[in-house]
């Protein structure tokens, strides 16, 4: 697994911390640790930074003067792409799709959107239901006609190049486990566009780690989610030079915690945000990490992780909280003096 043969720019603060969560562990009766990929360092951090190290290097190698990507209004991926482009002196153009229908001013202008613009990205807004891949190709052709050399990054940075970032994370995790003498029984994380889970699966399978990986879905139904991850994991393994190493059984997603839809907060997700914040000082986001944590909490309460040590991989995104302030009840925290 010689990843240095692939072009890479170093954008992230690595390795990210691996920490115990003592109070949450006590609350749930399960030994829970957290992999802090919210601490990758690029514009408040997050999992997309690992992917962008390989994607932006490929853009640079192709002589691109503009990168283009797409996502939901409060896209963590868009924010990190804008920051990476700013760091490298490349133009950034982002297509944002309204997948929630929220008219709230903070949702549409604060949080990730504010940071997109602070990093100098241009944004275009689309109503929900568009074929965003086709729309992105259309806009990319317009920009090429204007003389730009455009490098298109798929939503979430989820292609084999981007997934290399999480192959590298799998190596990093196993190194941390080995160095600390930690026997880890399971890794849990939020899964959406599939690149994070696919890279982890490919890396863990390639190293014969024998550590089950559970993705908690944030959008698609289970059959679609697992198929997306499996297909990308296979392509990533092919890219690594170890075709066939990923078995279908290695790809597991639980999509019971999506709620009413992508980007829509759930009661369980809000509880997870409050528990992580109040018990261990960790901030989650309502779209991804909170739904992943909601699955972790519920499954732990049901005894699914009995006698296991579980690592929760935090994919970041807490800046999105400032776009979702309406989802929280603040009144019960005020006291009169």
Wavefront OBJ file of the C-alpha trace (Angstrom):
o trace
v 0.000 0.000 0.000
v 2.484 2.556 -1.276
v 0.306 5.675 -1.313
v 3.215 8.035 -1.952
v 3.150 7.008 -5.604
v -0.084 9.023 -5.958
v 0.079 12.848 -6.232
v -0.768 14.495 -2.930
v -0.706 17.955 -1.402
v -0.463 18.131 2.367
v -3.419 20.132 3.655
v -4.460 18.259 6.800
v -3.139 18.193 10.349
v -2.302 14.512 10.623
v -2.468 12.206 12.423
v -5.733 13.327 13.980
v -6.192 12.523 17.677
v -7.633 9.242 18.904
v -9.241 9.875 22.281
v -11.339 8.030 24.869
v -14.799 9.365 25.666
v -15.026 8.477 29.353
v -18.323 10.128 30.265
v -20.227 8.952 27.186
v -18.780 5.471 27.729
v -20.037 5.462 31.310
v -23.463 6.726 30.204
v -23.849 3.996 27.565
v -21.997 1.142 29.272
v -19.722 0.750 26.221
v -16.037 1.589 25.818
v -16.182 4.361 23.202
v -13.225 6.157 21.637
v -13.332 8.927 19.065
v -11.156 9.502 16.001
v -11.047 13.285 15.673
v -11.266 13.869 11.938
v -13.070 17.069 12.845
v -9.529 18.255 13.663
v -7.935 17.991 10.202
v -7.324 21.735 10.348
v -8.558 23.085 7.002
v -11.258 25.729 7.622
v -12.368 24.123 10.922
v -11.534 20.623 9.617
v -13.549 17.606 8.585
v -13.252 14.360 6.681
v -13.201 15.919 3.194
v -9.746 17.383 3.813
v -8.172 13.934 3.599
v -9.843 13.381 0.219
v -8.869 16.834 -1.026
v -5.178 16.124 -0.440
v -5.333 13.685 -3.352
v -8.005 15.447 -5.421
v -6.329 18.859 -5.356
v -2.987 17.283 -6.216
v -4.596 15.687 -9.263
v -6.125 19.060 -10.213
v -2.731 20.713 -9.893
v -1.050 17.976 -11.950
v -3.610 18.570 -14.722
v -2.889 22.302 -14.745
v -6.342 23.328 -13.517
v -6.957 26.970 -12.688
v -10.453 26.242 -11.351
v -11.990 23.476 -9.285
v -15.719 22.875 -9.308
v -17.894 20.796 -7.036
v -21.458 20.496 -5.788
v -23.377 19.753 -2.604
v -26.265 20.772 -0.387
v -26.600 24.347 0.891
v -24.735 23.600 4.145
v -22.151 21.365 2.472
v -19.063 20.636 4.563
v -17.373 19.353 1.420
v -17.981 22.644 -0.415
v -16.474 24.637 2.461
v -13.335 22.502 2.623
v -12.961 22.549 -1.170
v -13.195 26.351 -1.140
v -10.532 26.497 1.575
v -8.224 24.095 -0.267
v -8.571 26.126 -3.456
v -7.775 29.330 -1.556
v -4.716 27.689 -0.026
v -3.463 26.673 -3.465
v -4.396 29.844 -5.348
v -6.976 28.131 -7.589
v -10.430 29.512 -8.434
v -13.361 27.657 -6.899
v -16.927 27.432 -8.221
v -19.583 25.636 -6.174
v -23.091 24.524 -7.111
v -25.350 24.332 -4.043
v -28.636 22.416 -4.148
v -31.511 23.237 -1.789
v -32.320 19.793 -0.392
v -34.319 20.972 2.631
v -36.570 23.838 1.519
v -35.506 25.916 4.537
v -35.998 29.691 4.159
v -34.147 30.433 7.393
v -31.577 33.211 6.889
v -28.877 31.505 8.946
v -29.313 28.271 7.021
v -28.908 30.017 3.686
v -26.190 32.525 4.577
v -24.383 31.485 7.774
v -22.307 28.420 8.703
v -20.667 26.712 5.739
v -22.121 29.191 3.223
v -20.486 32.109 5.013
v -17.140 30.305 4.943
v -17.522 29.346 1.264
v -17.672 33.048 0.463
v -14.941 34.059 2.913
v -12.612 31.640 1.112
v -13.413 33.392 -2.164
v -15.583 30.744 -3.813
v -18.342 31.652 -6.243
v -21.619 29.848 -5.531
v -24.703 29.061 -7.614
v -27.950 27.983 -5.958
v -30.282 25.338 -7.425
v -33.720 24.135 -6.296
v -33.935 20.582 -5.008
v -34.395 17.706 -7.402
v -31.839 18.721 -10.025
v -29.399 16.299 -11.607
v -26.429 18.021 -10.034
v -23.839 15.938 -11.867
v -25.314 17.049 -15.200
v -25.639 20.658 -14.005
v -22.008 20.679 -12.922
v -20.814 19.376 -16.282
v -22.898 22.063 -18.009
v -21.363 24.850 -15.930
v -17.882 23.357 -16.301
v -18.243 23.484 -20.090
v -19.292 27.140 -19.841
v -16.212 27.933 -17.780
v -13.985 26.045 -20.219
v -15.462 28.082 -23.052
v -14.413 31.178 -21.094
v -10.845 29.892 -21.071
v -10.631 28.136 -17.696
v -9.026 24.742 -17.155
v -11.657 23.180 -14.890
v -11.144 20.169 -12.640
v -14.483 18.705 -11.539
v -14.694 17.139 -8.076
v -17.731 14.904 -7.479
v -20.045 15.629 -4.571
v -18.365 14.646 -1.324
v -15.073 14.116 -3.158
v -16.229 10.535 -3.557
v -14.292 8.846 -6.344
v -11.276 6.490 -6.186
v -8.824 9.393 -6.001
v -10.673 10.978 -3.087
v -11.142 7.624 -1.349
v -7.353 7.305 -1.111
v -7.596 9.799 1.752
v -9.499 7.234 3.790
v -7.278 4.361 2.763
v -4.594 6.482 4.398
v -6.850 6.995 7.431
v -7.249 3.224 7.766
v -3.452 2.911 7.914
v -3.318 5.723 10.457
v -5.967 4.129 12.657
v -4.272 0.744 12.720
v -0.973 2.407 13.561
v -2.600 4.205 16.503
v -4.293 1.026 17.695
v -1.031 -0.919 17.497
v 1.061 1.803 19.152
v -1.344 2.024 22.098
v -2.023 -1.681 22.376
v -5.741 -1.054 21.786
v -7.845 -3.998 20.706
v -10.656 -2.345 18.763
v -13.748 -4.394 17.990
v -15.630 -2.018 15.691
v -15.415 1.318 13.875
v -18.596 3.391 13.413
v -19.071 6.535 11.322
v -21.621 8.509 9.316
v -21.764 7.562 5.639
v -23.228 9.640 2.824
v -21.640 10.055 -0.604
v -19.684 6.821 0.123
v -16.041 7.928 -0.241
v -15.138 7.810 3.439
v -16.563 4.339 4.004
v -15.216 3.006 0.682
v -11.688 4.191 1.451
v -11.791 2.749 4.963
v -13.155 -0.582 3.712
v -10.520 -0.821 0.983
v -7.706 0.028 3.405
v -8.883 -2.248 6.204
v -9.469 -5.169 3.831
v -6.118 -4.671 2.116
v -4.391 -4.903 5.497
v -6.538 -7.826 6.658
v -7.401 -5.813 9.767
v -10.453 -7.910 10.700
v -12.152 -4.906 12.302
v -15.841 -4.573 11.317
v -16.814 -1.167 9.926
v -20.361 0.140 10.333
v -21.560 3.117 8.316
v -24.614 4.930 9.677
v -26.458 6.260 6.634
v -27.478 9.903 6.279
v -29.391 9.825 3.005
v -29.904 6.746 0.810
v -31.794 3.514 1.592
v -29.600 0.639 2.744
v -29.389 -1.346 -0.547
v -28.380 1.759 -2.517
v -25.946 2.955 0.163
v -24.178 -0.373 0.468
v -23.976 -0.815 -3.293
v -22.465 2.656 -3.751
v -19.850 1.940 -1.098
v -19.034 -1.517 -2.448
v -18.657 -0.285 -6.030
v -16.352 2.556 -4.994
v -14.366 0.353 -2.599
v -13.730 -2.098 -5.444
v -12.566 0.684 -7.763
v -10.327 2.032 -5.015
v -8.803 -1.408 -4.430
v -8.175 -1.689 -8.183
v -6.411 1.677 -8.077
v -4.264 0.439 -5.181
v -3.268 -2.654 -7.142
v -5.137 -5.186 -5.019
v -8.274 -6.038 -7.011
v -10.760 -8.375 -5.373
v -9.595 -7.673 -1.825
v -12.945 -6.117 -0.802
v -15.687 -8.619 -0.061
v -19.348 -7.658 -0.241
v -19.738 -8.761 3.395
v -17.261 -6.077 4.474
v -19.666 -3.310 3.441
v -22.358 -2.727 6.067
v -24.620 0.309 6.416
v -27.469 0.949 8.827
v -29.897 3.538 7.449
v -32.412 3.531 10.295
v -31.344 6.993 11.489
v -31.849 9.103 8.350
v -35.166 10.476 9.604
v -37.311 12.480 7.187
v -34.471 13.049 4.734
v -31.003 14.361 4.020
v -30.098 17.515 5.906
v -33.229 17.376 8.057
v -32.397 17.191 11.786
v -33.820 14.326 13.818
v -34.799 14.167 17.476
v -32.205 11.421 18.023
v -29.569 13.493 16.240
v -30.253 16.546 18.406
v -29.991 14.336 21.499
v -26.653 13.025 20.210
v -25.357 16.576 19.684
v -26.333 17.493 23.239
v -24.866 14.314 24.755
v -21.508 14.640 22.985
v -21.310 18.346 23.871
v -22.396 18.049 27.503
v -20.595 14.831 28.383
v -17.273 15.124 26.530
v -17.094 18.603 25.009
v -17.360 17.365 21.400
v -19.372 19.246 18.756
v -21.299 17.349 16.062
v -23.247 18.575 13.028
v -26.954 17.841 12.402
v -26.477 16.450 8.877
v -23.789 13.772 9.202
v -21.969 13.239 12.469
v -25.059 13.651 14.664
v -26.958 10.976 12.740
v -23.921 8.705 12.918
v -23.713 9.337 16.660
v -27.461 8.774 17.046
v -26.993 5.330 15.554
v -24.029 4.669 17.833
v -26.003 5.716 20.922
v -29.151 3.784 20.067
v -27.298 0.600 19.156
v -25.216 0.835 22.334
v -28.384 1.221 24.407
v -29.796 -1.877 22.715
v -26.696 -3.906 23.631
v -25.355 -4.242 20.086
v -21.807 -3.429 21.252
v -21.803 -5.464 24.464
v -18.220 -6.026 25.719
v -16.799 -4.222 22.673
v -14.410 -1.301 22.294
v -15.899 0.965 19.612
v -14.187 3.810 17.768
v -16.485 6.540 16.462
v -14.899 8.343 13.525
v -15.973 11.985 13.734
v -16.355 13.343 10.197
v -16.545 16.986 11.320
v -18.941 19.705 10.191
v -19.696 21.509 13.457
v -19.616 24.875 11.671
v -22.950 23.782 10.179
v -24.511 24.207 13.628
v -24.628 27.950 12.962
v -26.940 27.290 10.039
v -29.235 25.083 12.147
v -29.725 27.233 15.263
v -33.512 26.961 14.772
v -33.330 23.229 15.552
v -32.334 23.824 19.182
v -34.342 25.001 22.175
v -32.259 27.716 23.815
v -34.827 29.019 26.287
v -34.285 26.398 28.990
v -30.600 27.406 29.358
v -31.176 31.009 30.374
v -31.143 31.831 34.076
v -32.212 35.047 35.751
v -29.711 36.910 37.862
l 1 2 3 4 5 6 7 8 9 10 11 12 13 14 15 16 17 18 19 20 21 22 23 24 25 26 27 28 29 30 31 32 33 34 35 36 37 38 39 40 41 42 43 44 45 46 47 48 49 50 51 52 53 54 55 56 57 58 59 60 61 62 63 64 65 66 67 68 69 70 71 72 73 74 75 76 77 78 79 80 81 82 83 84 85 86 87 88 89 90 91 92 93 94 95 96 97 98 99 100 101 102 103 104 105 106 107 108 109 110 111 112 113 114 115 116 117 118 119 120 121 122 123 124 125 126 127 128 129 130 131 132 133 134 135 136 137 138 139 140 141 142 143 144 145 146 147 148 149 150 151 152 153 154 155 156 157 158 159 160 161 162 163 164 165 166 167 168 169 170 171 172 173 174 175 176 177 178 179 180 181 182 183 184 185 186 187 188 189 190 191 192 193 194 195 196 197 198 199 200 201 202 203 204 205 206 207 208 209 210 211 212 213 214 215 216 217 218 219 220 221 222 223 224 225 226 227 228 229 230 231 232 233 234 235 236 237 238 239 240 241 242 243 244 245 246 247 248 249 250 251 252 253 254 255 256 257 258 259 260 261 262 263 264 265 266 267 268 269 270 271 272 273 274 275 276 277 278 279 280 281 282 283 284 285 286 287 288 289 290 291 292 293 294 295 296 297 298 299 300 301 302 303 304 305 306 307 308 309 310 311 312 313 314 315 316 317 318 319 320 321 322 323 324 325 326 327 328 329 330 331 332 333 334 335 336 337
